[in-house]
Structure formats: structure tokens, C-alpha cells
Amino acid sequence: SGRYSWNLYQLIKSRLLDKSGAFSIKLDELMIELNSRVNLEFKDYKKSVIGRSIDEIVEKTEIKSIKCVNAERQGRRVSKVRFEIEMR
């Protein structure tokens, strides 16, 4: 988990330059950004990679909360996620 947290934090900081508090990203692109090309179903990926990273980021940084929601599907497969961020 810790190995993905820093990458996710950097991604969030780079995407929030406009201070909108949210951004969407294709799942494939997210996996590349996090260097996390793991062979998991999305629900397991969201729990083990994204969820743990979010917990660590919220605990250790100026970010108060991060929500990750399914933003788009291709058929039954999630293809894009949306991060909603609140700063402290």
C-alpha cells in the first residue's frame, strides 16, 4: 500500500492545480500512474490499492478526505474513476 500512496498523492497534487476539488482518470491511466499493474478485479483493486493509499494519505498529509467513485463503465467493467478531494 505505502508504495502506491506517494504516487497517488503526487497525482492528486498535480491534478488539483485548478482547486476544483475533483478529477476523473481512466483506470488504465491510474494503474500506470501508480505503477500498480496488478491482476485484480476492480473491487479488490479499489480496496487493496486505492483504499489503503487513501487511508495513508489522509492520515499523513494536508488532505482531509478523498472519495473514489466509479465514473464510467465499458460494459460491466469500470473504465474511469473520479476522485473527490477535500483539503484540511
N, CA and C atoms as a LAMMPS dump frame, in Angstrom:
ITEM: TIMESTEP
0
ITEM: NUMBER OF ATOMS
264
ITEM: BOX BOUNDS ff ff ff
-5.0000000000000000e+02 5.0000000000000000e+02
-5.0000000000000000e+02 5.0000000000000000e+02
-5.0000000000000000e+02 5.0000000000000000e+02
ITEM: ATOMS id mol type element x y z
1 1 1 N 0.825 -1.199 0
2 1 2 C 0 0 0
3 1 3 C 0.862 1.254 0
4 2 1 N 1.844 1.337 0.921
5 2 2 C 2.677 2.523 1.029
6 2 3 C 3.355 2.892 -0.272
7 3 1 N 3.684 1.886 -1.055
8 3 2 C 4.388 2.166 -2.313
9 3 3 C 3.493 2.878 -3.315
10 4 1 N 2.183 2.716 -3.195
11 4 2 C 1.264 3.393 -4.113
12 4 3 C 0.815 4.751 -3.574
13 5 1 N 0.886 4.929 -2.262
14 5 2 C 0.373 6.148 -1.629
15 5 3 C 1.065 7.399 -2.151
16 6 1 N 2.39 7.371 -2.209
17 6 2 C 3.136 8.544 -2.665
18 6 3 C 2.769 8.886 -4.102
19 7 1 N 2.651 7.873 -4.95
20 7 2 C 2.297 8.114 -6.355
21 7 3 C 0.896 8.713 -6.463
22 8 1 N -0.049 8.194 -5.666
23 8 2 C -1.41 8.733 -5.696
24 8 3 C -1.414 10.167 -5.167
25 9 1 N -0.681 10.42 -4.11
26 9 2 C -0.593 11.777 -3.555
27 9 3 C -0.05 12.747 -4.605
28 10 1 N 1.008 12.364 -5.294
29 10 2 C 1.598 13.212 -6.339
30 10 3 C 0.599 13.456 -7.47
31 11 1 N -0.133 12.42 -7.838
32 11 2 C -1.148 12.549 -8.888
33 11 3 C -2.234 13.534 -8.455
34 12 1 N -2.713 13.384 -7.23
35 12 2 C -3.748 14.285 -6.711
36 12 3 C -3.243 15.724 -6.724
37 13 1 N -2.041 15.946 -6.223
38 13 2 C -1.497 17.304 -6.17
39 13 3 C -1.359 17.901 -7.577
40 14 1 N -0.945 17.102 -8.535
41 14 2 C -0.772 17.623 -9.895
42 14 3 C -2.112 17.891 -10.576
43 15 1 N -3.118 17.098 -10.256
44 15 2 C -4.425 17.272 -10.897
45 15 3 C -5.274 18.35 -10.23
46 16 1 N -4.928 18.739 -9.023
47 16 2 C -5.759 19.705 -8.303
48 16 3 C -5.241 21.129 -8.411
49 17 1 N -4.446 21.396 -9.426
50 17 2 C -3.901 22.738 -9.597
51 17 3 C -5.001 23.779 -9.766
52 18 1 N -6.137 23.366 -10.321
53 18 2 C -7.231 24.315 -10.529
54 18 3 C -8.122 24.436 -9.294
55 19 1 N -7.835 23.692 -8.247
56 19 2 C -8.548 23.747 -6.97
57 19 3 C -10.03 23.385 -7.07
58 20 1 N -10.412 22.663 -8.096
59 20 2 C -11.815 22.274 -8.228
60 20 3 C -12.206 21.248 -7.176
61 21 1 N -11.235 20.507 -6.679
62 21 2 C -11.517 19.519 -5.65
63 21 3 C -11.862 18.149 -6.189
64 22 1 N -11.834 17.984 -7.512
65 22 2 C -12.159 16.673 -8.073
66 22 3 C -11.513 16.515 -9.445
67 23 1 N -11.287 15.27 -9.805
68 23 2 C -10.82 14.969 -11.156
69 23 3 C -11.159 13.523 -11.48
70 24 1 N -11.273 13.237 -12.765
71 24 2 C -11.526 11.879 -13.235
72 24 3 C -10.3 11.384 -13.982
73 25 1 N -10.114 10.076 -13.952
74 25 2 C -8.975 9.473 -14.632
75 25 3 C -9.366 8.072 -15.09
76 26 1 N -8.903 7.701 -16.286
77 26 2 C -9.151 6.347 -16.777
78 26 3 C -8.432 5.359 -15.871
79 27 1 N -9.06 4.23 -15.636
80 27 2 C -8.488 3.231 -14.735
81 27 3 C -7.125 2.757 -15.225
82 28 1 N -6.989 2.534 -16.536
83 28 2 C -5.698 2.106 -17.085
84 28 3 C -4.616 3.15 -16.814
85 29 1 N -4.972 4.426 -16.977
86 29 2 C -4.021 5.518 -16.735
87 29 3 C -3.647 5.589 -15.25
88 30 1 N -4.64 5.385 -14.38
89 30 2 C -4.378 5.385 -12.939
90 30 3 C -3.391 4.288 -12.565
91 31 1 N -3.589 3.11 -13.119
92 31 2 C -2.69 1.991 -12.82
93 31 3 C -1.26 2.301 -13.262
94 32 1 N -1.124 2.976 -14.397
95 32 2 C 0.206 3.362 -14.872
96 32 3 C 0.805 4.412 -13.936
97 33 1 N 0.017 5.424 -13.575
98 33 2 C 0.493 6.491 -12.686
99 33 3 C 0.943 5.933 -11.336
100 34 1 N 0.211 4.942 -10.825
101 34 2 C 0.543 4.368 -9.518
102 34 3 C 1.577 3.26 -9.631
103 35 1 N 1.925 2.903 -10.874
104 35 2 C 2.835 1.779 -11.105
105 35 3 C 2.28 0.524 -10.437
106 36 1 N 0.998 0.274 -10.701
107 36 2 C 0.288 -0.792 -9.994
108 36 3 C -0.471 -1.707 -10.947
109 37 1 N 0.177 -2.154 -11.982
110 37 2 C -0.479 -3.058 -12.931
111 37 3 C -0.644 -4.424 -12.292
112 38 1 N -1.668 -4.547 -11.483
113 38 2 C -1.923 -5.807 -10.788
114 38 3 C -3.153 -6.464 -11.394
115 39 1 N -3.177 -7.763 -11.35
116 39 2 C -4.268 -8.508 -11.956
117 39 3 C -5.345 -8.787 -10.909
118 40 1 N -6.123 -7.755 -10.594
119 40 2 C -7.194 -7.877 -9.612
120 40 3 C -8.496 -7.402 -10.231
121 41 1 N -9.611 -7.937 -9.743
122 41 2 C -10.899 -7.362 -10.114
123 41 3 C -10.934 -5.952 -9.549
124 42 1 N -11.716 -5.075 -10.174
125 42 2 C -11.703 -3.681 -9.751
126 42 3 C -12.049 -3.518 -8.278
127 43 1 N -13.053 -4.239 -7.789
128 43 2 C -13.444 -4.056 -6.376
129 43 3 C -12.285 -4.384 -5.445
130 44 1 N -11.479 -5.384 -5.797
131 44 2 C -10.32 -5.739 -4.975
132 44 3 C -9.199 -4.711 -5.14
133 45 1 N -9.012 -4.222 -6.354
134 45 2 C -8.009 -3.177 -6.614
135 45 3 C -8.368 -1.912 -5.836
136 46 1 N -9.652 -1.559 -5.881
137 46 2 C -10.105 -0.353 -5.187
138 46 3 C -9.867 -0.476 -3.684
139 47 1 N -10.107 -1.657 -3.155
140 47 2 C -9.942 -1.875 -1.712
141 47 3 C -8.468 -1.937 -1.317
142 48 1 N -7.686 -2.749 -2.019
143 48 2 C -6.315 -3.014 -1.57
144 48 3 C -5.308 -1.956 -2.014
145 49 1 N -5.495 -1.371 -3.183
146 49 2 C -4.535 -0.377 -3.676
147 49 3 C -5.04 1.041 -3.39
148 50 1 N -6.209 1.373 -3.916
149 50 2 C -6.716 2.738 -3.773
150 50 3 C -7.106 3.027 -2.324
151 51 1 N -7.868 2.139 -1.719
152 51 2 C -8.355 2.361 -0.351
153 51 3 C -7.242 2.529 0.662
154 52 1 N -6.278 1.648 0.622
155 52 2 C -5.158 1.742 1.57
156 52 3 C -4.329 2.997 1.335
157 53 1 N -4.15 3.35 0.079
158 53 2 C -3.4 4.572 -0.237
159 53 3 C -4.132 5.807 0.281
160 54 1 N -5.444 5.842 0.081
161 54 2 C -6.245 6.968 0.57
162 54 3 C -6.109 7.09 2.083
163 55 1 N -6.231 5.971 2.794
164 55 2 C -6.12 5.997 4.259
165 55 3 C -4.79 6.599 4.697
166 56 1 N -3.719 6.183 4.05
167 56 2 C -2.39 6.672 4.419
168 56 3 C -2.221 8.154 4.087
169 57 1 N -2.721 8.577 2.937
170 57 2 C -2.617 9.979 2.529
171 57 3 C -3.379 10.875 3.502
172 58 1 N -4.594 10.476 3.859
173 58 2 C -5.42 11.275 4.772
174 58 3 C -4.772 11.35 6.157
175 59 1 N -4.159 10.263 6.564
176 59 2 C -3.511 10.222 7.881
177 59 3 C -2.271 11.119 7.943
178 60 1 N -1.525 11.212 6.837
179 60 2 C -0.194 11.826 6.894
180 60 3 C -0.031 13.151 6.156
181 61 1 N -1.075 13.646 5.498
182 61 2 C -0.91 14.865 4.687
183 61 3 C -1.961 15.911 5.022
184 62 1 N -1.945 16.992 4.249
185 62 2 C -2.888 18.095 4.43
186 62 3 C -4.25 17.8 3.802
187 63 1 N -4.414 16.632 3.235
188 63 2 C -5.689 16.268 2.616
189 63 3 C -6.6 15.673 3.685
190 64 1 N -7.804 16.237 3.8
191 64 2 C -8.746 15.832 4.849
192 64 3 C -9.521 14.578 4.463
193 65 1 N -9.964 14.526 3.218
194 65 2 C -10.707 13.344 2.775
195 65 3 C -10.568 13.157 1.267
196 66 1 N -10.649 11.898 0.864
197 66 2 C -10.603 11.534 -0.551
198 66 3 C -11.686 10.489 -0.775
199 67 1 N -12.539 10.751 -1.734
200 67 2 C -13.546 9.777 -2.139
201 67 3 C -13.208 9.313 -3.544
202 68 1 N -13.265 8.014 -3.766
203 68 2 C -13.052 7.466 -5.105
204 68 3 C -14.356 6.818 -5.548
205 69 1 N -14.942 7.336 -6.611
206 69 2 C -16.214 6.803 -7.1
207 69 3 C -16.062 6.322 -8.541
208 70 1 N -16.848 5.33 -8.884
209 70 2 C -16.85 4.82 -10.253
210 70 3 C -17.479 5.884 -11.15
211 71 1 N -16.758 6.302 -12.169
212 71 2 C -17.223 7.402 -13.013
213 71 3 C -17.761 6.934 -14.361
214 72 1 N -17.246 5.82 -14.857
215 72 2 C -17.626 5.383 -16.203
216 72 3 C -17.403 3.886 -16.331
217 73 1 N -18.236 3.258 -17.138
218 73 2 C -18.093 1.82 -17.386
219 73 3 C -18.017 1.554 -18.879
220 74 1 N -17.311 0.481 -19.212
221 74 2 C -17.358 -0.068 -20.568
222 74 3 C -17.958 -1.448 -20.395
223 75 1 N -19.21 -1.574 -20.757
224 75 2 C -19.913 -2.815 -20.458
225 75 3 C -20.069 -2.925 -18.954
226 76 1 N -19.612 -4.036 -18.393
227 76 2 C -19.711 -4.22 -16.94
228 76 3 C -18.435 -3.784 -16.219
229 77 1 N -17.411 -3.445 -16.967
230 77 2 C -16.103 -3.124 -16.396
231 77 3 C -15.968 -1.622 -16.116
232 78 1 N -15.505 -1.278 -14.928
233 78 2 C -15.234 0.126 -14.605
234 78 3 C -14.046 0.581 -15.444
235 79 1 N -14.203 1.696 -16.149
236 79 2 C -13.121 2.179 -17.013
237 79 3 C -12.565 3.527 -16.564
238 80 1 N -13.304 4.222 -15.697
239 80 2 C -12.849 5.537 -15.237
240 80 3 C -13.325 5.748 -13.806
241 81 1 N -12.465 6.362 -13.002
242 81 2 C -12.841 6.691 -11.628
243 81 3 C -12.724 8.193 -11.419
244 82 1 N -13.447 8.67 -10.426
245 82 2 C -13.431 10.092 -10.081
246 82 3 C -12.985 10.22 -8.631
247 83 1 N -12.004 11.079 -8.405
248 83 2 C -11.531 11.365 -7.055
249 83 3 C -12.105 12.709 -6.62
250 84 1 N -12.699 12.724 -5.437
251 84 2 C -13.23 13.952 -4.855
252 84 3 C -12.428 14.226 -3.589
253 85 1 N -11.77 15.373 -3.549
254 85 2 C -10.796 15.675 -2.502
255 85 3 C -11.223 16.895 -1.702
256 86 1 N -11.028 16.794 -0.39
257 86 2 C -11.261 17.934 0.498
258 86 3 C -9.978 18.179 1.285
259 87 1 N -9.519 19.416 1.244
260 87 2 C -8.297 19.781 1.963
261 87 3 C -8.638 20.174 3.398
262 88 1 N -7.649 20.072 4.287
263 88 2 C -7.842 20.484 5.693
264 88 3 C -7.933 21.996 5.783
